[in-house]
Amino acid sequence: MARRAARGGHDVVVWNRTESVATDVAAEEENKGHVTVAEPLDRLIEMVDAPRHVIISVPSGAATDAMIEQVAGVLEPGDVVVDAGNSRFHDSKRHAAELAEKGLEWLDMGVSGGIWGLEVGFCAMLGGKREVFERFEPVVQTLAPKGGYLYCGPAGAGHYTKMVHNGIEYGIMQAYGEGFDILHAGEYDLDLAAVARMWNNGSVIRSWLLELAGDAFEKEGNDLADITGWVADSGEGRWTVAEAIDHDVPAPIITLSLLERFRSRRSPDSYADRVLAALRNEFGGHAIKERE
């Protein structure tokens, strides 16, 4: 996101707990003149004019809590913390309230796009005060593709929308995994990459995930033999199911797709699980578990 913002003409100050990660981004030819490094983090105050907008993107839970506390200790009243990680919306509401007591503003920004976001843009779902969002909107316009961002409502609304987005993603991926499993097991010697490519032209099930399935089959072959069918979940599916239960909403597809991921980590890998693992690697760079 720092690269895309800088290449869109914004001046960006970066920091990472591993300093070389930040210095490497600043040193890239495309970013020179637009990206500088804050080291230590306290230098943000002198390097960025108020009101400052600080985007953090770390794993949800304790890591996000710690990062927000660290950043809040540096910032001044009126500055804005933007959480672009996959935090639970309850946490985002809490963070907004805690920061308000210090005079700091808040935006939660659910982001989809994975490792392809630099090239094609990051879909962004934002929650917080509308006036704070509008001040930050020029940056969001740069980060997102055309039509690919939305102000969703007060604090937590962005992460709430992203949570349900990921629950839907679970169900879609499970359907693709099972469908290709049937094709792979059937009597015809089908080129699954070709099937995926064909379906993505005019078919009602065309999607970017299907495009990535075609990429995976081209790289790994029909059998996906080097991929272990061990499918992780990063939390959003669980939260979506819990929210459905809290509101008495029947969500059998999303719920079962989550349970199938649990099952994949206990029993010998199935072909459908290999498809899911391959897809997660394609869109998000999520690690594939090595075969023992």
C-alpha positions as a LaTeX table, in Angstrom:
\begin{tabular}{lrrr}
\hline
Residue & $x$ (\AA) & $y$ (\AA) & $z$ (\AA) \\
\hline
Met1 & 0.00 & 0.00 & 0.00 \\
Ala2 & 2.92 & 2.35 & 0.68 \\
Arg3 & 4.23 & 1.70 & $-2.82$ \\
Arg4 & 0.85 & 2.29 & $-4.49$ \\
Ala5 & 0.26 & 5.51 & $-2.53$ \\
Ala6 & 3.72 & 6.81 & $-3.39$ \\
Arg7 & 3.42 & 5.94 & $-7.07$ \\
Gly8 & 0.10 & 7.78 & $-7.04$ \\
Gly9 & 1.87 & 10.97 & $-6.02$ \\
His10 & 1.45 & 10.93 & $-2.23$ \\
Asp11 & 4.38 & 11.54 & 0.11 \\
Val12 & 4.66 & 8.52 & 2.41 \\
Val13 & 6.69 & 8.00 & 5.57 \\
Val14 & 7.24 & 4.31 & 6.34 \\
Trp15 & 8.29 & 2.37 & 9.41 \\
Asn16 & 8.73 & $-1.34$ & 10.07 \\
Arg17 & 10.01 & $-3.18$ & 13.11 \\
Thr18 & 12.55 & $-4.71$ & 10.70 \\
Glu19 & 14.17 & $-1.50$ & 9.50 \\
Ser20 & 15.49 & $-3.01$ & 6.25 \\
Val21 & 11.93 & $-3.63$ & 5.05 \\
Ala22 & 11.23 & 0.10 & 5.23 \\
Thr23 & 14.58 & 1.20 & 3.78 \\
Asp24 & 14.22 & $-1.22$ & 0.85 \\
Val25 & 10.85 & 0.32 & $-0.11$ \\
Ala26 & 12.26 & 3.84 & 0.15 \\
Ala27 & 15.23 & 2.88 & $-2.02$ \\
Glu28 & 13.15 & 1.60 & $-4.95$ \\
Glu29 & 13.57 & 3.81 & $-7.99$ \\
Glu30 & 9.81 & 4.34 & $-8.46$ \\
Asn31 & 9.48 & 5.58 & $-4.87$ \\
Lys32 & 12.41 & 7.97 & $-4.65$ \\
Gly33 & 11.28 & 11.42 & $-3.60$ \\
His34 & 7.96 & 10.14 & $-2.27$ \\
Val35 & 8.98 & 7.58 & 0.38 \\
Thr36 & 11.12 & 8.29 & 3.44 \\
Val37 & 11.81 & 6.22 & 6.54 \\
Ala38 & 10.93 & 7.15 & 10.12 \\
Glu39 & 13.57 & 5.61 & 12.35 \\
Pro40 & 12.83 & 5.70 & 15.18 \\
Leu41 & 9.05 & 5.88 & 14.95 \\
Asp42 & 8.98 & 9.08 & 17.03 \\
Arg43 & 10.30 & 10.98 & 14.00 \\
Leu44 & 6.81 & 10.82 & 12.46 \\
Ile45 & 5.93 & 14.00 & 14.32 \\
Glu46 & 8.64 & 16.04 & 12.61 \\
Met47 & 8.35 & 14.33 & 9.20 \\
Val48 & 4.59 & 14.55 & 8.61 \\
Asp49 & 2.43 & 17.66 & 8.82 \\
Ala50 & $-0.63$ & 17.55 & 11.06 \\
Pro51 & $-3.19$ & 16.15 & 10.91 \\
Arg52 & $-1.29$ & 12.90 & 10.34 \\
His53 & $-2.86$ & 9.69 & 8.99 \\
Val54 & $-1.03$ & 6.58 & 10.16 \\
Ile55 & $-1.97$ & 3.31 & 8.44 \\
Ile56 & $-1.14$ & 0.14 & 10.35 \\
Ser57 & $-1.44$ & $-3.36$ & 8.94 \\
Val58 & $-0.48$ & $-6.15$ & 11.33 \\
Pro59 & $-2.17$ & $-9.37$ & 12.51 \\
Ser60 & $-5.40$ & $-8.92$ & 14.46 \\
Gly61 & $-5.58$ & $-9.12$ & 18.24 \\
Ala62 & $-2.59$ & $-8.54$ & 20.49 \\
Ala63 & $-0.29$ & $-7.37$ & 17.69 \\
Thr64 & $-2.77$ & $-4.71$ & 16.58 \\
Asp65 & $-3.41$ & $-3.63$ & 20.18 \\
Ala66 & 0.33 & $-3.20$ & 20.77 \\
Met67 & 0.89 & $-1.32$ & 17.50 \\
Ile68 & $-1.98$ & 1.09 & 18.18 \\
Glu69 & $-0.66$ & 1.76 & 21.68 \\
Gln70 & 2.81 & 2.42 & 20.29 \\
Val71 & 1.55 & 4.76 & 17.57 \\
Ala72 & $-0.82$ & 6.59 & 19.94 \\
Gly73 & 2.14 & 7.36 & 22.18 \\
Val74 & 3.75 & 9.27 & 19.33 \\
Leu75 & 0.81 & 11.12 & 17.77 \\
Glu76 & $-0.82$ & 14.43 & 18.67 \\
Pro77 & $-4.53$ & 15.31 & 19.13 \\
Gly78 & $-6.34$ & 15.41 & 15.80 \\
Asp79 & $-4.11$ & 12.77 & 14.17 \\
Val80 & $-5.75$ & 9.67 & 12.72 \\
Val81 & $-5.01$ & 5.97 & 13.19 \\
Val82 & $-6.15$ & 3.82 & 10.25 \\
Asp83 & $-6.27$ & 0.07 & 10.92 \\
Ala84 & $-5.94$ & $-1.70$ & 7.57 \\
Gly85 & $-5.56$ & $-5.16$ & 9.11 \\
Asn86 & $-8.24$ & $-7.81$ & 9.54 \\
Ser87 & $-9.31$ & $-6.79$ & 13.03 \\
Arg88 & $-12.57$ & $-7.94$ & 14.59 \\
Phe89 & $-15.11$ & $-5.12$ & 14.42 \\
His90 & $-15.67$ & $-5.24$ & 18.20 \\
Asp91 & $-11.97$ & $-4.41$ & 18.64 \\
Ser92 & $-12.25$ & $-1.54$ & 16.17 \\
Lys93 & $-15.11$ & 0.04 & 18.12 \\
Arg94 & $-13.03$ & $-0.29$ & 21.31 \\
His95 & $-9.95$ & 1.21 & 19.67 \\
Ala96 & $-11.97$ & 4.18 & 18.39 \\
Ala97 & $-13.31$ & 4.89 & 21.87 \\
Glu98 & $-9.90$ & 4.53 & 23.53 \\
Leu99 & $-8.20$ & 6.82 & 21.01 \\
Ala100 & $-10.98$ & 9.41 & 21.33 \\
Glu101 & $-10.08$ & 9.77 & 25.01 \\
Lys102 & $-6.61$ & 10.87 & 23.85 \\
Gly103 & $-7.96$ & 13.28 & 21.26 \\
Leu104 & $-7.04$ & 10.96 & 18.36 \\
Glu105 & $-9.27$ & 10.01 & 15.44 \\
Trp106 & $-9.93$ & 6.56 & 14.02 \\
Leu107 & $-10.72$ & 4.75 & 10.78 \\
Asp108 & $-11.01$ & 1.01 & 10.28 \\
Met109 & $-10.21$ & 0.00 & 6.72 \\
Gly110 & $-10.99$ & $-3.55$ & 5.68 \\
Val111 & $-8.83$ & $-4.33$ & 2.66 \\
Ser112 & $-9.14$ & $-7.01$ & 0.00 \\
Gly113 & $-6.77$ & $-7.53$ & $-2.88$ \\
Gly114 & $-3.91$ & $-9.46$ & $-1.34$ \\
Ile115 & $-0.52$ & $-9.45$ & $-2.98$ \\
Trp116 & $-2.05$ & $-8.19$ & $-6.25$ \\
Gly117 & $-3.18$ & $-4.88$ & $-4.77$ \\
Leu118 & $-0.14$ & $-2.91$ & $-5.93$ \\
Glu119 & $-0.95$ & $-3.76$ & $-9.54$ \\
Val120 & $-4.75$ & $-3.75$ & $-9.62$ \\
Gly121 & $-5.71$ & $-1.80$ & $-6.50$ \\
Phe122 & $-7.00$ & $-2.60$ & $-3.03$ \\
Cys123 & $-10.74$ & $-2.86$ & $-2.43$ \\
Ala124 & $-11.31$ & $-0.81$ & 0.74 \\
Met125 & $-14.19$ & $-0.77$ & 3.23 \\
Leu126 & $-14.02$ & 2.05 & 5.79 \\
Gly127 & $-15.62$ & 2.82 & 9.15 \\
Gly128 & $-15.34$ & 5.88 & 11.37 \\
Lys129 & $-16.49$ & 9.48 & 11.37 \\
Arg130 & $-17.55$ & 10.59 & 7.89 \\
Glu131 & $-15.58$ & 13.85 & 8.11 \\
Val132 & $-12.41$ & 11.92 & 8.98 \\
Phe133 & $-13.03$ & 9.55 & 6.07 \\
Glu134 & $-13.51$ & 12.48 & 3.67 \\
Arg135 & $-10.19$ & 13.97 & 4.74 \\
Phe136 & $-8.48$ & 10.63 & 4.08 \\
Glu137 & $-10.43$ & 9.88 & 0.88 \\
Pro138 & $-7.77$ & 11.14 & $-1.61$ \\
Val139 & $-5.42$ & 8.43 & $-0.34$ \\
Val140 & $-8.16$ & 5.79 & $-0.56$ \\
Gln141 & $-8.87$ & 6.84 & $-4.14$ \\
Thr142 & $-5.24$ & 6.13 & $-4.97$ \\
Leu143 & $-5.13$ & 2.80 & $-3.16$ \\
Ala144 & $-8.39$ & 1.43 & $-4.60$ \\
Pro145 & $-9.41$ & 0.68 & $-8.19$ \\
Lys146 & $-12.22$ & 2.80 & $-9.65$ \\
Gly147 & $-15.41$ & 2.11 & $-7.69$ \\
Gly148 & $-13.49$ & $-0.11$ & $-5.30$ \\
Tyr149 & $-13.96$ & 1.66 & $-1.98$ \\
Leu150 & $-16.89$ & 2.56 & 0.27 \\
Tyr151 & $-17.57$ & 4.55 & 3.42 \\
Cys152 & $-19.57$ & 1.98 & 5.37 \\
Gly153 & $-20.56$ & 3.85 & 8.54 \\
Pro154 & $-19.29$ & 4.51 & 12.08 \\
Ala155 & $-16.32$ & 2.84 & 13.76 \\
Gly156 & $-16.26$ & $-0.90$ & 13.13 \\
Ala157 & $-18.43$ & $-0.79$ & 10.01 \\
Gly158 & $-15.48$ & $-1.20$ & 7.65 \\
His159 & $-14.11$ & $-4.25$ & 9.42 \\
Tyr160 & $-17.65$ & $-5.65$ & 9.81 \\
Thr161 & $-18.16$ & $-5.46$ & 6.04 \\
Lys162 & $-14.75$ & $-7.03$ & 5.40 \\
Met163 & $-15.54$ & $-9.83$ & 7.87 \\
Val164 & $-18.67$ & $-10.86$ & 5.97 \\
His165 & $-16.77$ & $-10.46$ & 2.67 \\
Asn166 & $-14.29$ & $-13.07$ & 3.86 \\
Gly167 & $-17.07$ & $-15.38$ & 5.04 \\
Ile168 & $-18.54$ & $-15.27$ & 1.53 \\
Glu169 & $-15.06$ & $-15.93$ & 0.14 \\
Tyr170 & $-14.88$ & $-19.13$ & 2.22 \\
Gly171 & $-18.08$ & $-20.43$ & 0.65 \\
Ile172 & $-17.05$ & $-19.58$ & $-2.92$ \\
Met173 & $-13.65$ & $-21.21$ & $-2.50$ \\
Gln174 & $-15.19$ & $-24.36$ & $-1.03$ \\
Ala175 & $-17.55$ & $-24.67$ & $-4.01$ \\
Tyr176 & $-14.68$ & $-24.31$ & $-6.48$ \\
Gly177 & $-12.61$ & $-26.85$ & $-4.54$ \\
Glu178 & $-15.41$ & $-29.42$ & $-4.56$ \\
Gly179 & $-16.27$ & $-28.81$ & $-8.21$ \\
Phe180 & $-12.71$ & $-29.29$ & $-9.41$ \\
Asp181 & $-12.44$ & $-32.35$ & $-7.17$ \\
Ile182 & $-15.36$ & $-33.92$ & $-9.07$ \\
Leu183 & $-13.81$ & $-33.02$ & $-12.44$ \\
His184 & $-10.45$ & $-34.44$ & $-11.35$ \\
Ala185 & $-12.00$ & $-37.69$ & $-10.11$ \\
Gly186 & $-14.26$ & $-38.20$ & $-13.12$ \\
Glu187 & $-13.76$ & $-40.40$ & $-16.18$ \\
Tyr188 & $-12.58$ & $-37.64$ & $-18.54$ \\
Asp189 & $-8.98$ & $-36.48$ & $-18.79$ \\
Leu190 & $-9.76$ & $-32.78$ & $-18.58$ \\
Asp191 & $-7.24$ & $-29.94$ & $-18.66$ \\
Leu192 & $-8.39$ & $-28.16$ & $-15.50$ \\
Ala193 & $-6.50$ & $-24.96$ & $-16.26$ \\
Ala194 & $-8.27$ & $-24.80$ & $-19.62$ \\
Val195 & $-11.63$ & $-25.46$ & $-17.95$ \\
Ala196 & $-11.03$ & $-22.62$ & $-15.49$ \\
Arg197 & $-10.00$ & $-20.26$ & $-18.30$ \\
Met198 & $-13.04$ & $-21.19$ & $-20.39$ \\
Trp199 & $-15.46$ & $-20.74$ & $-17.47$ \\
Asn200 & $-14.07$ & $-17.25$ & $-16.92$ \\
Asn201 & $-15.37$ & $-16.13$ & $-20.32$ \\
Gly202 & $-19.11$ & $-15.62$ & $-20.30$ \\
Ser203 & $-19.95$ & $-18.19$ & $-17.61$ \\
Val204 & $-22.13$ & $-17.21$ & $-14.64$ \\
Ile205 & $-19.45$ & $-18.56$ & $-12.27$ \\
Arg206 & $-16.62$ & $-16.43$ & $-13.66$ \\
Ser207 & $-14.52$ & $-14.65$ & $-11.03$ \\
Trp208 & $-11.01$ & $-13.60$ & $-10.09$ \\
Leu209 & $-10.74$ & $-16.66$ & $-7.84$ \\
Leu210 & $-11.46$ & $-18.82$ & $-10.86$ \\
Glu211 & $-8.74$ & $-16.99$ & $-12.79$ \\
Leu212 & $-6.32$ & $-17.75$ & $-9.96$ \\
Ala213 & $-7.42$ & $-21.40$ & $-9.99$ \\
Gly214 & $-6.38$ & $-21.51$ & $-13.64$ \\
Asp215 & $-3.01$ & $-20.01$ & $-12.71$ \\
Ala216 & $-2.52$ & $-22.64$ & $-9.99$ \\
Phe217 & $-3.35$ & $-25.54$ & $-12.32$ \\
Glu218 & $-0.97$ & $-24.19$ & $-14.96$ \\
Lys219 & 1.88 & $-23.96$ & $-12.44$ \\
Glu220 & 1.23 & $-27.10$ & $-10.42$ \\
Gly221 & $-0.50$ & $-29.43$ & $-12.90$ \\
Asn222 & $-3.89$ & $-31.11$ & $-12.66$ \\
Asp223 & $-2.94$ & $-33.20$ & $-9.63$ \\
Leu224 & $-1.59$ & $-30.32$ & $-7.49$ \\
Ala225 & 0.77 & $-33.01$ & $-6.27$ \\
Asp226 & 3.19 & $-30.68$ & $-4.50$ \\
Ile227 & 0.47 & $-28.95$ & $-2.47$ \\
Thr228 & $-0.74$ & $-30.23$ & 0.88 \\
Gly229 & $-4.47$ & $-29.96$ & 1.48 \\
Trp230 & $-4.03$ & $-28.20$ & 4.83 \\
Val231 & $-6.22$ & $-25.08$ & 4.81 \\
Ala232 & $-5.73$ & $-22.37$ & 7.41 \\
Asp233 & $-8.33$ & $-19.84$ & 8.51 \\
Ser234 & $-7.36$ & $-16.40$ & 9.73 \\
Gly235 & $-10.39$ & $-15.59$ & 11.87 \\
Glu236 & $-12.88$ & $-13.73$ & 9.71 \\
Gly237 & $-14.86$ & $-16.88$ & 8.82 \\
Arg238 & $-15.24$ & $-17.74$ & 12.51 \\
Trp239 & $-16.39$ & $-14.20$ & 13.30 \\
Thr240 & $-18.89$ & $-14.25$ & 10.44 \\
Val241 & $-20.42$ & $-17.50$ & 11.69 \\
Ala242 & $-20.54$ & $-16.16$ & 15.26 \\
Glu243 & $-22.29$ & $-13.01$ & 14.03 \\
Ala244 & $-24.81$ & $-15.09$ & 12.08 \\
Ile245 & $-25.58$ & $-17.06$ & 15.25 \\
Asp246 & $-25.92$ & $-13.87$ & 17.30 \\
His247 & $-28.54$ & $-12.55$ & 14.88 \\
Asp248 & $-30.32$ & $-15.87$ & 14.19 \\
Val249 & $-29.27$ & $-15.77$ & 10.54 \\
Pro250 & $-29.03$ & $-19.22$ & 8.91 \\
Ala251 & $-25.66$ & $-19.35$ & 7.14 \\
Pro252 & $-25.12$ & $-23.06$ & 6.41 \\
Ile253 & $-22.76$ & $-22.64$ & 3.44 \\
Ile254 & $-20.33$ & $-20.28$ & 5.18 \\
Thr255 & $-20.50$ & $-22.34$ & 8.39 \\
Leu256 & $-19.82$ & $-25.63$ & 6.64 \\
Ser257 & $-16.98$ & $-24.14$ & 4.59 \\
Leu258 & $-15.33$ & $-23.05$ & 7.85 \\
Leu259 & $-15.80$ & $-26.52$ & 9.37 \\
Glu260 & $-14.30$ & $-28.06$ & 6.24 \\
Arg261 & $-11.15$ & $-26.04$ & 6.86 \\
Phe262 & $-11.00$ & $-27.44$ & 10.38 \\
Arg263 & $-11.43$ & $-30.95$ & 8.97 \\
Ser264 & $-8.62$ & $-30.40$ & 6.46 \\
Arg265 & $-6.17$ & $-29.97$ & 9.33 \\
Arg266 & $-7.11$ & $-33.28$ & 10.99 \\
Ser267 & $-7.57$ & $-35.79$ & 8.19 \\
Pro268 & $-5.49$ & $-36.81$ & 5.14 \\
Asp269 & $-5.60$ & $-34.10$ & 2.52 \\
Ser270 & $-8.30$ & $-34.24$ & $-0.12$ \\
Tyr271 & $-8.03$ & $-32.85$ & $-3.63$ \\
Ala272 & $-10.58$ & $-30.14$ & $-2.82$ \\
Asp273 & $-8.40$ & $-29.05$ & 0.11 \\
Arg274 & $-5.41$ & $-28.83$ & $-2.21$ \\
Val275 & $-7.39$ & $-26.49$ & $-4.48$ \\
Leu276 & $-8.22$ & $-24.25$ & $-1.50$ \\
Ala277 & $-4.61$ & $-24.20$ & $-0.31$ \\
Ala278 & $-3.46$ & $-23.33$ & $-3.83$ \\
Leu279 & $-6.00$ & $-20.50$ & $-4.10$ \\
Arg280 & $-4.98$ & $-18.98$ & $-0.76$ \\
Asn281 & $-1.38$ & $-18.97$ & $-1.94$ \\
Glu282 & $-2.34$ & $-17.37$ & $-5.25$ \\
Phe283 & $-4.38$ & $-14.44$ & $-3.95$ \\
Gly284 & $-2.77$ & $-13.77$ & $-0.59$ \\
Gly285 & 0.65 & $-15.35$ & $-0.64$ \\
His286 & $-0.47$ & $-17.55$ & 2.26 \\
Ala287 & 2.08 & $-20.27$ & 2.95 \\
Ile288 & 1.48 & $-23.82$ & 1.78 \\
Lys289 & 2.20 & $-26.43$ & 4.42 \\
Glu290 & 5.08 & $-28.65$ & 3.36 \\
Arg291 & 4.51 & $-32.37$ & 2.98 \\
Glu292 & 6.04 & $-34.42$ & 5.77 \\
\hline
\end{tabular}
